[in-house]
Amino acid sequence: METKISATIPILIITGMMMAATAFAEIYKHVDKEGRITYSNKPLKGAKKLYLDPSPPQLKPKVAAPDSFPRVAHKVQQQRDLKRREILAEELAAEEKLLSDASLALKQSEANPKILRTSPTQSRGQVINHEEQVKRLREQVLLHENNIVALKRELVN
């Protein structure tokens, strides 16, 4: 049993030395003519050696708020949270209405392909083809759908 332990000690020492050697490898930074940066463990022509601190970064401890920091009473915070939920619910209802209107406009536009004209005061009455109009309406529908998803996510929080 003693021979097995004594045989593993040199293996552990060699492994530890190999790991330490890789931990302290030199790093070089090279910037070529086009401004591309290359990092390497081998020195390149014109590369600069970087001296890095091998110790891990220290995390700053969280500092408690000072006693003079304003605090909000629990009841006041609950009222604020309720008001926030009401506002989000109103925004959600408005977005759902806008989505409904945009979806209806998209369906009507897809069902009635025609060339549309903007008002004569805008860029001399530009002609908008049907594909452009459908594309704009689809983008509006997608925008309202994304807004609804975001509002629902916020309401869950």
C-alpha positions as CSV (number, residue, x, y, z in Angstrom):
1,M,0.0,0.0,0.0
2,E,2.9,2.3,0.8
3,T,4.3,1.8,-2.7
4,K,1.1,2.9,-4.4
5,I,1.0,6.1,-2.4
6,S,4.7,6.9,-3.1
7,A,4.2,6.2,-6.8
8,T,1.3,8.7,-7.1
9,I,3.2,11.6,-5.4
10,P,5.6,12.2,-8.3
11,I,2.7,12.1,-10.8
12,L,0.8,14.7,-8.8
13,I,3.9,16.9,-8.6
14,I,4.5,16.7,-12.3
15,T,0.8,17.4,-13.1
16,G,0.8,20.4,-10.7
17,M,4.0,21.8,-12.4
18,M,2.4,21.5,-15.8
19,M,-0.7,23.3,-14.7
20,A,1.3,26.1,-13.1
21,A,3.4,26.5,-16.3
22,T,0.3,27.0,-18.4
23,A,-1.2,29.4,-15.9
24,F,1.7,31.8,-16.2
25,A,2.0,31.7,-20.0
26,E,3.0,35.0,-21.7
27,I,0.5,36.9,-23.7
28,Y,1.3,39.1,-26.7
29,K,-0.8,41.7,-28.5
30,H,-0.3,42.4,-32.1
31,V,-2.0,45.1,-34.2
32,D,-1.6,44.7,-38.0
33,K,-1.8,47.5,-40.6
34,E,-5.6,47.2,-41.0
35,G,-6.0,47.7,-37.2
36,R,-6.9,44.1,-36.4
37,I,-5.8,42.9,-33.0
38,T,-4.4,39.5,-32.4
39,Y,-3.6,37.9,-29.1
40,S,-1.2,35.1,-28.9
41,N,1.0,33.1,-26.5
42,K,3.8,33.3,-29.1
43,P,5.7,36.5,-29.9
44,L,4.9,37.9,-33.3
45,K,6.9,40.5,-35.1
46,G,5.9,43.9,-33.7
47,A,3.8,42.4,-30.9
48,K,3.9,43.8,-27.4
49,K,4.1,41.6,-24.3
50,L,1.2,42.1,-21.9
51,Y,1.7,41.9,-18.2
52,L,-1.4,40.6,-16.6
53,D,-2.2,40.1,-13.0
54,P,-2.7,36.3,-12.5
55,S,-5.0,36.8,-9.5
56,P,-8.7,36.5,-10.0
57,P,-10.7,39.8,-10.0
58,Q,-12.0,40.8,-6.6
59,L,-15.7,41.3,-6.3
60,K,-16.7,44.5,-4.5
61,P,-18.8,43.7,-1.4
62,K,-22.3,45.0,-1.5
63,V,-22.7,48.2,0.6
64,A,-25.8,48.6,2.6
65,A,-27.8,51.8,2.1
66,P,-26.9,54.4,4.6
67,D,-29.4,55.2,7.3
68,S,-30.0,58.6,5.8
69,F,-31.1,57.0,2.5
70,P,-34.8,57.7,1.9
71,R,-37.0,54.6,2.4
72,V,-40.5,54.1,1.1
73,A,-43.1,52.7,3.4
74,H,-44.5,49.2,2.5
75,K,-48.0,50.6,2.0
76,V,-46.8,53.4,-0.2
77,Q,-44.8,50.9,-2.3
78,Q,-47.9,48.7,-2.7
79,Q,-49.9,51.7,-3.9
80,R,-47.2,52.5,-6.4
81,D,-47.1,49.0,-7.6
82,L,-50.9,48.9,-8.1
83,K,-50.8,52.2,-10.0
84,R,-48.1,50.8,-12.2
85,R,-50.2,47.7,-12.9
86,E,-53.2,49.8,-13.8
87,I,-51.1,51.8,-16.2
88,L,-49.6,48.7,-17.8
89,A,-53.1,47.2,-18.1
90,E,-54.4,50.3,-19.8
91,E,-51.4,50.3,-22.2
92,L,-52.1,46.6,-22.9
93,A,-55.7,47.2,-23.7
94,A,-54.7,50.1,-26.1
95,E,-52.1,47.9,-27.8
96,E,-54.6,45.1,-28.3
97,K,-57.0,47.6,-29.9
98,L,-54.3,48.9,-32.2
99,L,-53.3,45.3,-33.1
100,S,-57.0,44.5,-33.9
101,D,-57.2,47.6,-36.1
102,A,-53.9,46.9,-37.8
103,S,-54.9,43.2,-38.4
104,L,-58.2,44.3,-39.9
105,A,-56.4,46.9,-42.2
106,L,-54.0,44.2,-43.3
107,K,-56.7,41.7,-44.1
108,Q,-58.6,44.4,-46.1
109,S,-55.5,45.4,-48.0
110,E,-54.6,41.8,-48.8
111,A,-58.2,41.2,-50.0
112,N,-58.3,44.3,-52.2
113,P,-55.1,44.8,-54.1
114,K,-55.0,48.3,-55.5
115,I,-52.6,51.2,-56.0
116,L,-52.9,53.8,-53.3
117,R,-52.1,57.5,-53.5
118,T,-50.9,59.7,-50.6
119,S,-52.3,63.1,-50.2
120,P,-51.3,65.6,-53.0
121,T,-49.4,67.7,-50.5
122,Q,-47.0,64.9,-49.7
123,S,-44.2,64.5,-52.3
124,R,-46.5,65.4,-55.2
125,G,-48.9,62.5,-54.6
126,Q,-46.5,59.6,-54.4
127,V,-47.9,56.3,-55.7
128,I,-47.6,53.4,-53.2
129,N,-47.9,50.0,-54.7
130,H,-49.8,47.2,-53.0
131,E,-46.8,45.2,-51.9
132,E,-45.3,48.2,-50.1
133,Q,-48.7,48.9,-48.3
134,V,-49.0,45.2,-47.2
135,K,-45.4,45.2,-46.0
136,R,-46.0,48.3,-43.9
137,L,-49.2,46.9,-42.5
138,R,-47.5,43.6,-41.6
139,E,-44.7,45.6,-39.8
140,Q,-47.4,47.4,-37.8
141,V,-49.1,44.2,-36.8
142,L,-45.7,42.7,-35.8
143,L,-44.9,45.8,-33.8
144,H,-48.2,45.7,-31.9
145,E,-47.7,41.9,-31.3
146,N,-44.2,42.5,-29.8
147,N,-45.5,45.4,-27.7
148,I,-48.3,43.1,-26.3
149,V,-45.8,40.4,-25.4
150,A,-43.5,42.9,-23.7
151,L,-46.4,44.4,-21.7
152,K,-47.7,41.0,-20.6
153,R,-44.1,40.1,-19.5
154,E,-44.0,43.3,-17.5
155,L,-47.3,42.6,-15.9
156,V,-46.2,39.2,-14.8
157,N,-43.2,40.8,-13.1
